[in-house]
Amino acid sequence: MRSQTLRMPATTRTVVHERLAVIIRAIVSLPATWWRRSRFRAELRADLRDKPELLRDIGIGVYDAQAEASRYFWEALIIERR
């Protein structure tokens, strides 16, 4: 009895390879994303401490900035720099 191998159509293989490439890119870029979030939150904490009036001038409330600055680096940003 001969073993049978399952073959996927070429289009299915292409889709699987493209999805795999997207996943790999996301995993590789994750540390850079975390670093950017960490730096943004550190700068936000410094602005809260040194110049809170600047935050109000650009439309970020003090409470919003405090909430964002207290989040972990792996959590997505709630407020963004404008």
Rosetta blueprint (number, residue, H / E / L):
1 M L
2 R L
3 S L
4 Q L
5 T L
6 L L
7 R L
8 M L
9 P L
10 A H
11 T H
12 T H
13 R H
14 T H
15 V H
16 V H
17 H H
18 E H
19 R H
20 L H
21 A H
22 V H
23 I H
24 I H
25 R H
26 A H
27 I H
28 V H
29 S H
30 L H
31 P H
32 A H
33 T H
34 W H
35 W H
36 R H
37 R H
38 S H
39 R H
40 F H
41 R H
42 A H
43 E H
44 L H
45 R H
46 A H
47 D H
48 L H
49 R H
50 D H
51 K L
52 P H
53 E H
54 L H
55 L H
56 R H
57 D H
58 I L
59 G L
60 I L
61 G L
62 V H
63 Y H
64 D H
65 A H
66 Q H
67 A H
68 E H
69 A H
70 S L
71 R L
72 Y L
73 F L
74 W L
75 E L
76 A L
77 L L
78 I L
79 I L
80 E L
81 R L
82 R L
